[in-house]
Amino acid sequence: MNNIITKFFASLLAYRVANKKKRFSAIGHFSEGLAPARGKIQWGYIDKENQEILPFKYDIAEPFYNNIARAGLYGKSMKINKQGSECL
């Protein structure tokens, strides 16, 4: 239970720090140095310095795990790597 609470507050803190300029409507939790973030409409990935790493083009984006994240693009679910390339 403490782990869930810790992750919640860490994500909330990351959101507030990264979103000082209101660039994002939502930010997921950081995993492997990146976090999914939603711009005005679509999702992309940012680093801890609030820099865009993968473009904001995804319909949905999940955190990375073992260098792979699940994302959705044009209604298609896929797995991507940290360079944004689709993985099989």
PDB file as gemmi writes it, atoms N, CA and C in Angstrom:
CRYST1    1.000    1.000    1.000  90.00  90.00  90.00 P 1                      
ATOM      1  N   MET A   1       0.818  -1.192   0.000  1.00  0.00           N  
ATOM      2  CA  MET A   1       0.000   0.000   0.000  1.00  0.00           C  
ATOM      3  C   MET A   1       0.865   1.260   0.000  1.00  0.00           C  
ATOM      4  N   ASN A   2       1.936   1.268   0.808  1.00  0.00           N  
ATOM      5  CA  ASN A   2       2.818   2.432   0.855  1.00  0.00           C  
ATOM      6  C   ASN A   2       3.445   2.710  -0.496  1.00  0.00           C  
ATOM      7  N   ASN A   3       3.765   1.646  -1.251  1.00  0.00           N  
ATOM      8  CA  ASN A   3       4.364   1.814  -2.568  1.00  0.00           C  
ATOM      9  C   ASN A   3       3.402   2.532  -3.514  1.00  0.00           C  
ATOM     10  N   ILE A   4       2.127   2.202  -3.459  1.00  0.00           N  
ATOM     11  CA  ILE A   4       1.120   2.847  -4.300  1.00  0.00           C  
ATOM     12  C   ILE A   4       0.988   4.317  -3.926  1.00  0.00           C  
ATOM     13  N   ILE A   5       0.952   4.605  -2.641  1.00  0.00           N  
ATOM     14  CA  ILE A   5       0.842   5.988  -2.175  1.00  0.00           C  
ATOM     15  C   ILE A   5       2.079   6.779  -2.579  1.00  0.00           C  
ATOM     16  N   THR A   6       3.252   6.185  -2.428  1.00  0.00           N  
ATOM     17  CA  THR A   6       4.495   6.850  -2.820  1.00  0.00           C  
ATOM     18  C   THR A   6       4.489   7.170  -4.306  1.00  0.00           C  
ATOM     19  N   LYS A   7       4.087   6.207  -5.145  1.00  0.00           N  
ATOM     20  CA  LYS A   7       4.030   6.443  -6.594  1.00  0.00           C  
ATOM     21  C   LYS A   7       3.034   7.546  -6.932  1.00  0.00           C  
ATOM     22  N   PHE A   8       1.899   7.576  -6.242  1.00  0.00           N  
ATOM     23  CA  PHE A   8       0.894   8.605  -6.492  1.00  0.00           C  
ATOM     24  C   PHE A   8       1.466   9.992  -6.216  1.00  0.00           C  
ATOM     25  N   PHE A   9       2.066  10.176  -5.046  1.00  0.00           N  
ATOM     26  CA  PHE A   9       2.602  11.486  -4.702  1.00  0.00           C  
ATOM     27  C   PHE A   9       3.809  11.852  -5.561  1.00  0.00           C  
ATOM     28  N   ALA A  10       4.619  10.879  -5.943  1.00  0.00           N  
ATOM     29  CA  ALA A  10       5.746  11.148  -6.843  1.00  0.00           C  
ATOM     30  C   ALA A  10       5.233  11.606  -8.201  1.00  0.00           C  
ATOM     31  N   SER A  11       4.182  10.966  -8.700  1.00  0.00           N  
ATOM     32  CA  SER A  11       3.596  11.367  -9.979  1.00  0.00           C  
ATOM     33  C   SER A  11       2.977  12.757  -9.886  1.00  0.00           C  
ATOM     34  N   LEU A  12       2.299  13.040  -8.781  1.00  0.00           N  
ATOM     35  CA  LEU A  12       1.701  14.353  -8.586  1.00  0.00           C  
ATOM     36  C   LEU A  12       2.774  15.433  -8.528  1.00  0.00           C  
ATOM     37  N   LEU A  13       3.846  15.179  -7.810  1.00  0.00           N  
ATOM     38  CA  LEU A  13       4.945  16.132  -7.729  1.00  0.00           C  
ATOM     39  C   LEU A  13       5.583  16.328  -9.097  1.00  0.00           C  
ATOM     40  N   ALA A  14       5.823  15.239  -9.827  1.00  0.00           N  
ATOM     41  CA  ALA A  14       6.407  15.337 -11.166  1.00  0.00           C  
ATOM     42  C   ALA A  14       5.510  16.162 -12.077  1.00  0.00           C  
ATOM     43  N   TYR A  15       4.210  15.959 -11.987  1.00  0.00           N  
ATOM     44  CA  TYR A  15       3.260  16.724 -12.803  1.00  0.00           C  
ATOM     45  C   TYR A  15       3.355  18.210 -12.487  1.00  0.00           C  
ATOM     46  N   ARG A  16       3.362  18.547 -11.224  1.00  0.00           N  
ATOM     47  CA  ARG A  16       3.405  19.963 -10.843  1.00  0.00           C  
ATOM     48  C   ARG A  16       4.721  20.618 -11.248  1.00  0.00           C  
ATOM     49  N   VAL A  17       5.827  19.908 -11.092  1.00  0.00           N  
ATOM     50  CA  VAL A  17       7.130  20.460 -11.469  1.00  0.00           C  
ATOM     51  C   VAL A  17       7.220  20.612 -12.977  1.00  0.00           C  
ATOM     52  N   ALA A  18       6.854  19.575 -13.721  1.00  0.00           N  
ATOM     53  CA  ALA A  18       6.979  19.592 -15.177  1.00  0.00           C  
ATOM     54  C   ALA A  18       5.960  20.511 -15.827  1.00  0.00           C  
ATOM     55  N   ASN A  19       4.875  20.785 -15.166  1.00  0.00           N  
ATOM     56  CA  ASN A  19       3.786  21.517 -15.794  1.00  0.00           C  
ATOM     57  C   ASN A  19       3.691  22.967 -15.322  1.00  0.00           C  
ATOM     58  N   LYS A  20       4.795  23.547 -14.915  1.00  0.00           N  
ATOM     59  CA  LYS A  20       4.778  24.931 -14.439  1.00  0.00           C  
ATOM     60  C   LYS A  20       4.212  25.881 -15.485  1.00  0.00           C  
ATOM     61  N   LYS A  21       4.519  25.635 -16.754  1.00  0.00           N  
ATOM     62  CA  LYS A  21       4.080  26.519 -17.828  1.00  0.00           C  
ATOM     63  C   LYS A  21       2.782  26.045 -18.474  1.00  0.00           C  
ATOM     64  N   LYS A  22       2.117  25.082 -17.881  1.00  0.00           N  
ATOM     65  CA  LYS A  22       0.835  24.564 -18.364  1.00  0.00           C  
ATOM     66  C   LYS A  22       0.930  24.037 -19.795  1.00  0.00           C  
ATOM     67  N   ARG A  23       2.036  23.382 -20.110  1.00  0.00           N  
ATOM     68  CA  ARG A  23       2.219  22.803 -21.445  1.00  0.00           C  
ATOM     69  C   ARG A  23       1.487  21.480 -21.591  1.00  0.00           C  
ATOM     70  N   PHE A  24       1.181  20.833 -20.482  1.00  0.00           N  
ATOM     71  CA  PHE A  24       0.613  19.491 -20.529  1.00  0.00           C  
ATOM     72  C   PHE A  24      -0.718  19.448 -19.790  1.00  0.00           C  
ATOM     73  N   SER A  25      -1.645  18.681 -20.341  1.00  0.00           N  
ATOM     74  CA  SER A  25      -2.926  18.514 -19.652  1.00  0.00           C  
ATOM     75  C   SER A  25      -2.889  17.313 -18.716  1.00  0.00           C  
ATOM     76  N   ALA A  26      -1.903  16.427 -18.913  1.00  0.00           N  
ATOM     77  CA  ALA A  26      -1.720  15.268 -18.029  1.00  0.00           C  
ATOM     78  C   ALA A  26      -0.302  14.746 -18.197  1.00  0.00           C  
ATOM     79  N   ILE A  27       0.246  14.194 -17.125  1.00  0.00           N  
ATOM     80  CA  ILE A  27       1.567  13.570 -17.167  1.00  0.00           C  
ATOM     81  C   ILE A  27       1.488  12.270 -16.385  1.00  0.00           C  
ATOM     82  N   GLY A  28       1.944  11.176 -16.995  1.00  0.00           N  
ATOM     83  CA  GLY A  28       2.005   9.886 -16.319  1.00  0.00           C  
ATOM     84  C   GLY A  28       3.235   9.821 -15.434  1.00  0.00           C  
ATOM     85  N   HIS A  29       3.460   8.680 -14.814  1.00  0.00           N  
ATOM     86  CA  HIS A  29       4.625   8.581 -13.933  1.00  0.00           C  
ATOM     87  C   HIS A  29       5.889   8.286 -14.743  1.00  0.00           C  
ATOM     88  N   PHE A  30       7.001   8.788 -14.231  1.00  0.00           N  
ATOM     89  CA  PHE A  30       8.291   8.573 -14.876  1.00  0.00           C  
ATOM     90  C   PHE A  30       8.736   7.134 -14.669  1.00  0.00           C  
ATOM     91  N   SER A  31       9.202   6.536 -15.735  1.00  0.00           N  
ATOM     92  CA  SER A  31       9.718   5.181 -15.711  1.00  0.00           C  
ATOM     93  C   SER A  31      10.852   5.117 -16.719  1.00  0.00           C  
ATOM     94  N   GLU A  32      12.004   4.677 -16.274  1.00  0.00           N  
ATOM     95  CA  GLU A  32      13.182   4.571 -17.135  1.00  0.00           C  
ATOM     96  C   GLU A  32      13.550   5.927 -17.746  1.00  0.00           C  
ATOM     97  N   GLY A  33      13.334   6.994 -16.973  1.00  0.00           N  
ATOM     98  CA  GLY A  33      13.743   8.331 -17.378  1.00  0.00           C  
ATOM     99  C   GLY A  33      12.759   9.089 -18.241  1.00  0.00           C  
ATOM    100  N   LEU A  34      11.638   8.466 -18.614  1.00  0.00           N  
ATOM    101  CA  LEU A  34      10.641   9.129 -19.460  1.00  0.00           C  
ATOM    102  C   LEU A  34       9.255   9.015 -18.836  1.00  0.00           C  
ATOM    103  N   ALA A  35       8.397   9.951 -19.204  1.00  0.00           N  
ATOM    104  CA  ALA A  35       7.004   9.902 -18.752  1.00  0.00           C  
ATOM    105  C   ALA A  35       6.096  10.222 -19.926  1.00  0.00           C  
ATOM    106  N   PRO A  36       4.971   9.519 -20.040  1.00  0.00           N  
ATOM    107  CA  PRO A  36       3.995   9.918 -21.046  1.00  0.00           C  
ATOM    108  C   PRO A  36       3.361  11.239 -20.618  1.00  0.00           C  
ATOM    109  N   ALA A  37       3.158  12.124 -21.572  1.00  0.00           N  
ATOM    110  CA  ALA A  37       2.560  13.420 -21.272  1.00  0.00           C  
ATOM    111  C   ALA A  37       1.568  13.761 -22.379  1.00  0.00           C  
ATOM    112  N   ARG A  38       0.479  14.373 -21.988  1.00  0.00           N  
ATOM    113  CA  ARG A  38      -0.526  14.766 -22.966  1.00  0.00           C  
ATOM    114  C   ARG A  38      -0.423  16.257 -23.202  1.00  0.00           C  
ATOM    115  N   GLY A  39      -0.313  16.622 -24.470  1.00  0.00           N  
ATOM    116  CA  GLY A  39      -0.323  18.030 -24.849  1.00  0.00           C  
ATOM    117  C   GLY A  39      -1.764  18.507 -24.907  1.00  0.00           C  
ATOM    118  N   LYS A  40      -2.091  19.279 -25.905  1.00  0.00           N  
ATOM    119  CA  LYS A  40      -3.468  19.753 -26.044  1.00  0.00           C  
ATOM    120  C   LYS A  40      -4.416  18.618 -26.402  1.00  0.00           C  
ATOM    121  N   ILE A  41      -3.981  17.723 -27.278  1.00  0.00           N  
ATOM    122  CA  ILE A  41      -4.855  16.638 -27.730  1.00  0.00           C  
ATOM    123  C   ILE A  41      -4.167  15.284 -27.640  1.00  0.00           C  
ATOM    124  N   GLN A  42      -2.928  15.195 -28.088  1.00  0.00           N  
ATOM    125  CA  GLN A  42      -2.262  13.901 -28.198  1.00  0.00           C  
ATOM    126  C   GLN A  42      -1.162  13.723 -27.158  1.00  0.00           C  
ATOM    127  N   TRP A  43      -0.692  12.471 -27.064  1.00  0.00           N  
ATOM    128  CA  TRP A  43       0.319  12.083 -26.090  1.00  0.00           C  
ATOM    129  C   TRP A  43       1.688  11.972 -26.737  1.00  0.00           C  
ATOM    130  N   GLY A  44       2.721  12.230 -25.944  1.00  0.00           N  
ATOM    131  CA  GLY A  44       4.111  12.026 -26.328  1.00  0.00           C  
ATOM    132  C   GLY A  44       4.879  11.646 -25.073  1.00  0.00           C  
ATOM    133  N   TYR A  45       6.198  11.751 -25.127  1.00  0.00           N  
ATOM    134  CA  TYR A  45       7.024  11.397 -23.968  1.00  0.00           C  
ATOM    135  C   TYR A  45       7.994  12.530 -23.669  1.00  0.00           C  
ATOM    136  N   ILE A  46       8.161  12.809 -22.384  1.00  0.00           N  
ATOM    137  CA  ILE A  46       9.090  13.839 -21.931  1.00  0.00           C  
ATOM    138  C   ILE A  46      10.109  13.219 -20.988  1.00  0.00           C  
ATOM    139  N   ASP A  47      11.242  13.933 -20.830  1.00  0.00           N  
ATOM    140  CA  ASP A  47      12.232  13.498 -19.848  1.00  0.00           C  
ATOM    141  C   ASP A  47      12.053  14.323 -18.577  1.00  0.00           C  
ATOM    142  N   LYS A  48      12.913  14.096 -17.604  1.00  0.00           N  
ATOM    143  CA  LYS A  48      12.772  14.775 -16.309  1.00  0.00           C  
ATOM    144  C   LYS A  48      13.120  16.257 -16.376  1.00  0.00           C  
ATOM    145  N   GLU A  49      13.722  16.689 -17.479  1.00  0.00           N  
ATOM    146  CA  GLU A  49      14.001  18.110 -17.680  1.00  0.00           C  
ATOM    147  C   GLU A  49      12.876  18.787 -18.451  1.00  0.00           C  
ATOM    148  N   ASN A  50      11.752  18.072 -18.631  1.00  0.00           N  
ATOM    149  CA  ASN A  50      10.578  18.628 -19.292  1.00  0.00           C  
ATOM    150  C   ASN A  50      10.778  18.810 -20.796  1.00  0.00           C  
ATOM    151  N   GLN A  51      11.716  18.071 -21.371  1.00  0.00           N  
ATOM    152  CA  GLN A  51      11.991  18.161 -22.802  1.00  0.00           C  
ATOM    153  C   GLN A  51      11.246  17.060 -23.548  1.00  0.00           C  
ATOM    154  N   GLU A  52      10.698  17.400 -24.699  1.00  0.00           N  
ATOM    155  CA  GLU A  52      10.012  16.416 -25.532  1.00  0.00           C  
ATOM    156  C   GLU A  52      11.032  15.437 -26.106  1.00  0.00           C  
ATOM    157  N   ILE A  53      10.827  14.149 -25.849  1.00  0.00           N  
ATOM    158  CA  ILE A  53      11.715  13.107 -26.353  1.00  0.00           C  
ATOM    159  C   ILE A  53      11.070  12.395 -27.536  1.00  0.00           C  
ATOM    160  N   LEU A  54       9.812  12.037 -27.402  1.00  0.00           N  
ATOM    161  CA  LEU A  54       9.047  11.461 -28.511  1.00  0.00           C  
ATOM    162  C   LEU A  54       7.889  12.405 -28.794  1.00  0.00           C  
ATOM    163  N   PRO A  55       7.579  12.637 -30.059  1.00  0.00           N  
ATOM    164  CA  PRO A  55       6.582  13.652 -30.420  1.00  0.00           C  
ATOM    165  C   PRO A  55       5.185  13.357 -29.886  1.00  0.00           C  
ATOM    166  N   PHE A  56       4.417  14.410 -29.752  1.00  0.00           N  
ATOM    167  CA  PHE A  56       3.040  14.320 -29.282  1.00  0.00           C  
ATOM    168  C   PHE A  56       2.145  13.955 -30.466  1.00  0.00           C  
ATOM    169  N   LYS A  57       2.099  12.652 -30.745  1.00  0.00           N  
ATOM    170  CA  LYS A  57       1.320  12.170 -31.886  1.00  0.00           C  
ATOM    171  C   LYS A  57       0.453  10.963 -31.543  1.00  0.00           C  
ATOM    172  N   TYR A  58       0.566  10.445 -30.346  1.00  0.00           N  
ATOM    173  CA  TYR A  58      -0.123   9.214 -29.970  1.00  0.00           C  
ATOM    174  C   TYR A  58      -1.505   9.496 -29.378  1.00  0.00           C  
ATOM    175  N   ASP A  59      -2.441   8.592 -29.662  1.00  0.00           N  
ATOM    176  CA  ASP A  59      -3.784   8.687 -29.086  1.00  0.00           C  
ATOM    177  C   ASP A  59      -3.757   8.330 -27.606  1.00  0.00           C  
ATOM    178  N   ILE A  60      -2.871   7.428 -27.241  1.00  0.00           N  
ATOM    179  CA  ILE A  60      -2.702   6.983 -25.858  1.00  0.00           C  
ATOM    180  C   ILE A  60      -1.250   6.553 -25.680  1.00  0.00           C  
ATOM    181  N   ALA A  61      -0.718   6.701 -24.481  1.00  0.00           N  
ATOM    182  CA  ALA A  61       0.671   6.317 -24.208  1.00  0.00           C  
ATOM    183  C   ALA A  61       0.784   5.829 -22.769  1.00  0.00           C  
ATOM    184  N   GLU A  62       1.539   4.766 -22.587  1.00  0.00           N  
ATOM    185  CA  GLU A  62       1.765   4.196 -21.259  1.00  0.00           C  
ATOM    186  C   GLU A  62       3.247   4.301 -20.914  1.00  0.00           C  
ATOM    187  N   PRO A  63       3.602   4.181 -19.635  1.00  0.00           N  
ATOM    188  CA  PRO A  63       5.011   4.260 -19.232  1.00  0.00           C  
ATOM    189  C   PRO A  63       5.849   3.122 -19.823  1.00  0.00           C  
ATOM    190  N   PHE A  64       7.155   3.362 -19.892  1.00  0.00           N  
ATOM    191  CA  PHE A  64       8.091   2.353 -20.387  1.00  0.00           C  
ATOM    192  C   PHE A  64       8.360   1.303 -19.318  1.00  0.00           C  
ATOM    193  N   TYR A  65       8.556   0.084 -19.777  1.00  0.00           N  
ATOM    194  CA  TYR A  65       8.937  -1.034 -18.927  1.00  0.00           C  
ATOM    195  C   TYR A  65       9.846  -1.919 -19.761  1.00  0.00           C  
ATOM    196  N   ASN A  66      11.067  -2.149 -19.297  1.00  0.00           N  
ATOM    197  CA  ASN A  66      12.070  -2.909 -20.063  1.00  0.00           C  
ATOM    198  C   ASN A  66      12.284  -2.303 -21.446  1.00  0.00           C  
ATOM    199  N   ASN A  67      12.370  -0.980 -21.505  1.00  0.00           N  
ATOM    200  CA  ASN A  67      12.632  -0.215 -22.727  1.00  0.00           C  
ATOM    201  C   ASN A  67      11.516  -0.272 -23.765  1.00  0.00           C  
ATOM    202  N   ILE A  68      10.342  -0.743 -23.395  1.00  0.00           N  
ATOM    203  CA  ILE A  68       9.204  -0.834 -24.313  1.00  0.00           C  
ATOM    204  C   ILE A  68       7.990  -0.182 -23.655  1.00  0.00           C  
ATOM    205  N   ALA A  69       7.203   0.541 -24.451  1.00  0.00           N  
ATOM    206  CA  ALA A  69       5.957   1.137 -23.959  1.00  0.00           C  
ATOM    207  C   ALA A  69       4.835   0.810 -24.932  1.00  0.00           C  
ATOM    208  N   ARG A  70       3.645   0.725 -24.408  1.00  0.00           N  
ATOM    209  CA  ARG A  70       2.475   0.516 -25.260  1.00  0.00           C  
ATOM    210  C   ARG A  70       1.914   1.894 -25.604  1.00  0.00           C  
ATOM    211  N   ALA A  71       1.621   2.094 -26.887  1.00  0.00           N  
ATOM    212  CA  ALA A  71       1.065   3.359 -27.352  1.00  0.00           C  
ATOM    213  C   ALA A  71       0.006   3.067 -28.406  1.00  0.00           C  
ATOM    214  N   GLY A  72      -0.841   4.032 -28.645  1.00  0.00           N  
ATOM    215  CA  GLY A  72      -1.869   3.893 -29.664  1.00  0.00           C  
ATOM    216  C   GLY A  72      -1.743   5.010 -30.679  1.00  0.00           C  
ATOM    217  N   LEU A  73      -1.866   4.651 -31.949  1.00  0.00           N  
ATOM    218  CA  LEU A  73      -1.753   5.631 -33.026  1.00  0.00           C  
ATOM    219  C   LEU A  73      -2.781   5.289 -34.091  1.00  0.00           C  
ATOM    220  N   TYR A  74      -3.669   6.233 -34.375  1.00  0.00           N  
ATOM    221  CA  TYR A  74      -4.740   6.033 -35.365  1.00  0.00           C  
ATOM    222  C   TYR A  74      -5.583   4.806 -35.043  1.00  0.00           C  
ATOM    223  N   GLY A  75      -5.863   4.591 -33.769  1.00  0.00           N  
ATOM    224  CA  GLY A  75      -6.689   3.474 -33.342  1.00  0.00           C  
ATOM    225  C   GLY A  75      -5.978   2.135 -33.288  1.00  0.00           C  
ATOM    226  N   LYS A  76      -4.683   2.114 -33.581  1.00  0.00           N  
ATOM    227  CA  LYS A  76      -3.903   0.875 -33.567  1.00  0.00           C  
ATOM    228  C   LYS A  76      -3.023   0.847 -32.321  1.00  0.00           C  
ATOM    229  N   SER A  77      -3.101  -0.237 -31.557  1.00  0.00           N  
ATOM    230  CA  SER A  77      -2.251  -0.413 -30.388  1.00  0.00           C  
ATOM    231  C   SER A  77      -0.925  -1.019 -30.828  1.00  0.00           C  
ATOM    232  N   MET A  78       0.163  -0.499 -30.291  1.00  0.00           N  
ATOM    233  CA  MET A  78       1.488  -0.993 -30.664  1.00  0.00           C  
ATOM    234  C   MET A  78       2.439  -0.878 -29.490  1.00  0.00           C  
ATOM    235  N   LYS A  79       3.575  -1.523 -29.614  1.00  0.00           N  
ATOM    236  CA  LYS A  79       4.665  -1.376 -28.656  1.00  0.00           C  
ATOM    237  C   LYS A  79       5.748  -0.567 -29.345  1.00  0.00           C  
ATOM    238  N   ILE A  80       6.294   0.421 -28.615  1.00  0.00           N  
ATOM    239  CA  ILE A  80       7.348   1.263 -29.176  1.00  0.00           C  
ATOM    240  C   ILE A  80       8.576   1.229 -28.277  1.00  0.00           C  
ATOM    241  N   ASN A  81       9.740   1.539 -28.869  1.00  0.00           N  
ATOM    242  CA  ASN A  81      10.957   1.668 -28.080  1.00  0.00           C  
ATOM    243  C   ASN A  81      11.192   3.144 -27.781  1.00  0.00           C  
ATOM    244  N   LYS A  82      12.288   3.462 -27.123  1.00  0.00           N  
ATOM    245  CA  LYS A  82      12.546   4.839 -26.698  1.00  0.00           C  
ATOM    246  C   LYS A  82      12.913   5.769 -27.852  1.00  0.00           C  
ATOM    247  N   GLN A  83      13.087   5.217 -29.047  1.00  0.00           N  
ATOM    248  CA  GLN A  83      13.309   6.034 -30.235  1.00  0.00           C  
ATOM    249  C   GLN A  83      11.999   6.265 -30.991  1.00  0.00           C  
ATOM    250  N   GLY A  84      10.920   5.643 -30.525  1.00  0.00           N  
ATOM    251  CA  GLY A  84       9.621   5.800 -31.158  1.00  0.00           C  
ATOM    252  C   GLY A  84       9.344   4.797 -32.259  1.00  0.00           C  
ATOM    253  N   SER A  85      10.264   3.857 -32.465  1.00  0.00           N  
ATOM    254  CA  SER A  85      10.068   2.836 -33.493  1.00  0.00           C  
ATOM    255  C   SER A  85       9.158   1.737 -32.968  1.00  0.00           C  
ATOM    256  N   GLU A  86       8.311   1.225 -33.850  1.00  0.00           N  
ATOM    257  CA  GLU A  86       7.411   0.139 -33.468  1.00  0.00           C  
ATOM    258  C   GLU A  86       8.198  -1.149 -33.290  1.00  0.00           C  
ATOM    259  N   CYS A  87       7.888  -1.876 -32.232  1.00  0.00           N  
ATOM    260  CA  CYS A  87       8.542  -3.153 -31.933  1.00  0.00           C  
ATOM    261  C   CYS A  87       7.556  -4.279 -32.188  1.00  0.00           C  
ATOM    262  N   LEU A  88       8.083  -5.399 -32.598  1.00  0.00           N  
ATOM    263  CA  LEU A  88       7.217  -6.564 -32.833  1.00  0.00           C  
ATOM    264  C   LEU A  88       7.072  -7.381 -31.590  1.00  0.00           C  
TER     265      LEU A  88                                                      
END                                                                             
